[in-house]
């Protein structure tokens, strides 16, 4: 089944919209939140649990699966869907966030990201072409290009250089693509600078991607900055393609993102909150594991 996306209805008072995203592993009604199964499973939940709560697509991480159990193992077991025991859609992240979060173990060059494994210290290179190849081997329904998730405190000079490199990596990713039945999304970076976000969006959206994501938000900046920059970036993306706000999962941020016109979201927070006993109530957050409860 070919990948497609259709906007079905738009809200009259906000930029929220309802859509239908069709993949080889089923239809995803949007807006949709994707639970995160970094290593191929969502912590504390079985595939049946996820189906029962209505999840239609989950996220897995290329960086972590590449290191363990390894692409050869997953390929030998029949691909990522069979490895996970999940018959619905999967989106694989490229490893761009790990570039950000594992900063002490990596070096970024034009070639790609040179890094040491956090597991055993072995050296590896994730180039844009290799990241596409890995995700094609995994067989996910949506693949992401390699990008750099920029710290929110980075200087303008650093943000510009990094963002321009991310665009060049996006171009290389498209040239490396071989599987046409797997969607490939471009990523908009640009830090906290509207003009750099605009430049990145202009250069990236002219490329033949199946959808577009906004990255580099939710990385420690103030909530007001997240919301203002997120809304600004949403307005830079094509109406007819799915829009994905990466790494956002607080209830108030999801409401903001839907109202801004985003279609897809992911974050580790919901399952982490559940595992640690956090409840969201009309009186604020409570921790059900406290002795008083």
N, C-alpha and C positions, 0 to 999 in steps of 0.2 A: 504494500500500500504506500503510495507516494505521500511525502510530507506536504501538508497544506495548513493554512490558517485563514479563518474567516471571522471578521467582526460581525456579530449578529445584531447587537443593539448598543446604543450609546445613551448615557444618562444626560438629561437635559440641563441639569444644574451643575454638574462637575464634568471631569474628563474621563470618568469611569466608563468601562465598556465590558460587555459580555462577548466572549468569542468561543470558537471551536478550533482546537488544534488537533490535526489528524496525523498519527504516526503509524509505523508498521506494527506497533503493539497496542493499538487502540486509540480511542478519542479522549482528549483531555479538554474538559470544559474550563474555560478561563473566566475570571482570574483564578489561579490555582497556586497553592503553596506546596512546595516539594520538600518532604522530610529528607533529612540528610543521612545517607548510609555511606559514610566516607570509605570504609574498608569493605563495602559490599553488603553490609547489613545495617539496619537502623537500630541503634542500641535499645534494648529492652522490648523490642517489638518484632513479631514474626511477620512474614508476608501476609498471612491471613489477617492478623491484627490490622495491618495497613489497609487491606482491602475492605475490612469491615468499617473502618472510619472514613472510607471514601477516597483514599489516595489513589490518584490515577497515574502519577509520575513521581519518581524519587530521584535523588541525586547521588552519584558516586564520584570518587575523586581519582583522577588519572595518576597523579603523583604517588599516592599511597598504594594503589593497586599495582602500579609499575614496580614498586619496591617489594611489595609483599601482597599476594603470593607470587606475583610476576605474571607478565602477559602470556608467556608460554603455557603456564598452568591453566589459566582461564580459557585460553584458546583450546587446549586439549580437552577441557571439560564441556566444550560446546558454546563458549561465549559467556558474556556477563549475565545475561538473563537466566541461563541455566545454572550458572555458578551461584547466583543469588536466590534462585527459586522464585523469581518474580516475572510474571508474564505480561505485566503492563509496561508503560513507557519508562525509559531511563534517560536522564541527562547526565553527561560526564563533564565535570569541571576540568580545566586544562592543567591546573597546578599553579596558576597565577597567584592565588592567595597564599600558597605555601612559599612562593618567592618572597612575599611580604612577611609572613609569620616566622619563617626560618632564616631570617636575614643573616645571622652569624655563620651559617653553613653554606652560603652561596655567593657567586660572583656573576654579575650580569654583563654580557658583552653583546655586540651586534649578532654574533653567531647564535646566542641563546643563553640559557641559564646553566652555569657550571655549579654543581652542588655536591656536598657530601651527604650521604644517607644518614638520617638521624638514627637509623637502626644499627649500622655496623661501620659507619665511616667511609664506606666505599665511594668512589668518585663517579659522577655521571654527568651527562650533558642532555638537557632538554632543549632541543631546537624546535622552532615552529613546525617544521616538516615532520619531525619525529613525534611530536605531540598529536598531530593529525593521524599519523600512521598507527600509533598506540590506540587511539580511540576508535579507529576503524576496525582494528583487531578485536577490541572489546565488544563492538557491535551495539553500542548505545544508539538511541534514537536521535538524540541531539548531542553534538559535540561542540566544544568551545575552543576558540583560538587561544594560543599562548599570549599572555599579556603580563604587564607588571602592575600589581596593585600598589599604588603609590602611597606612602605615609602622608597623613593629612598635614603634617608639619613641614613637608618638603619645600624647598625654595622654588621660586618660579622658574629659575634656570634649570633645576633638576627636573621639574614637572614637564617642562617643554621638551627637553631631550628625551625623557622616558616616553612621553606620549607619542612623539614622532617615531620612536623606535617601535612602539606597539602597533602603529599603523603599518610600518614596513613588515613587521611580523605577520600582520593580518593578510597582507598581499601575498607573502610567501606561503601562508597556510592555504589560501585558496588555490594557488598553483600546485600544491602538493596533494590536493584532494583527489581521491580516486572513486570513492563510493558515492553515488548520487542518491541512494535511498536513505542516507544518513544526513540529517540537517546539520548545517554548520552555522554558528552564530558568531558575529563580530562583537567586539567589546569596546565601549566608549570610555576612555580615561580622560585625564585633564585636571585631576586634583580639584582644588577648591577655586579654580579660576574659570569664570564663565567663557572668556574668549578662547581659552585652550580647549575647553569642552566643545565649544562650537566648531573649532578647527578640526578636532578629532572626529566629531560626528559627521562633518561635511566630507572628510576624506574616507571615512569608513562606510558611510551609507551609500556612497557611489559604487561600492563593490557588491558583488552578487551574493550576498549572504542571505540565508533563509530567515534570519531574525537578528535582533540586536539586543545586547545587554549593556547596562550601565554598571561599571565597577568602580572600586575605589571610594565607596561611601560606606558608612557604618563601621569605620575603622578608628573611632576614637574622637571624631569631631563632635561639636555641640549638636544637640537635636535640631535646633533651628537651622543650622548649616546643612545638616543632612536633608531636611525637608525642602529648604529653598533650592539647594543644588539639585536634589532629586527631581523636583518639579520642573526646574529649568531644563535638565537633561532630557526628560521625557518629551518635552516639546520639540526636541531636535530630531526625534526618530520618526520614521515613516509610519503613517496611519495603518497601512495594509500589512505590516509585518509584526510578529509578536515582539513584545517588549519585556525584558527581564531585568528586574532590579536585584542585583546579587547581594547575598549576605544579610538580608533584612528579615527579622522575625519577631520583633516585639509587637504586641497587639496594636498599639497606637501607630507604629510605623507601617504596619500592613494596611491599616485604614487610610493613612495618608497616601500610600503607594497606589492603592486601588483608585482613590479619588483623582490621582495624578495621571491615570491612564496606563499603568503597568499591568501586565498580564500574568507574569510568573515571578515567584519569589522563593528563596531558600534560606535556611539558617539552622544552626545547631541548637538554638535557644529553646524552642518548644520541647524537644525531647529531654534536653538537659534540665529544664525547669521541672518537668514531670518526674524525672529520676530523683531530683533533690527535694521533692515534696512541695514545690511552689504552686500556690493557687492564686488565680486572679479573681478578685471579688469586687463588688461595688464599694467596699470599704478599703480597697487597696490590696497589695500583695500580702499573702499569708504563707507561712511555712508549716504545713500540716505535720511535719516531723517533730515540731517543738513539743516539749513535755506537756504543756498546757492543753494540747489537743489529744 
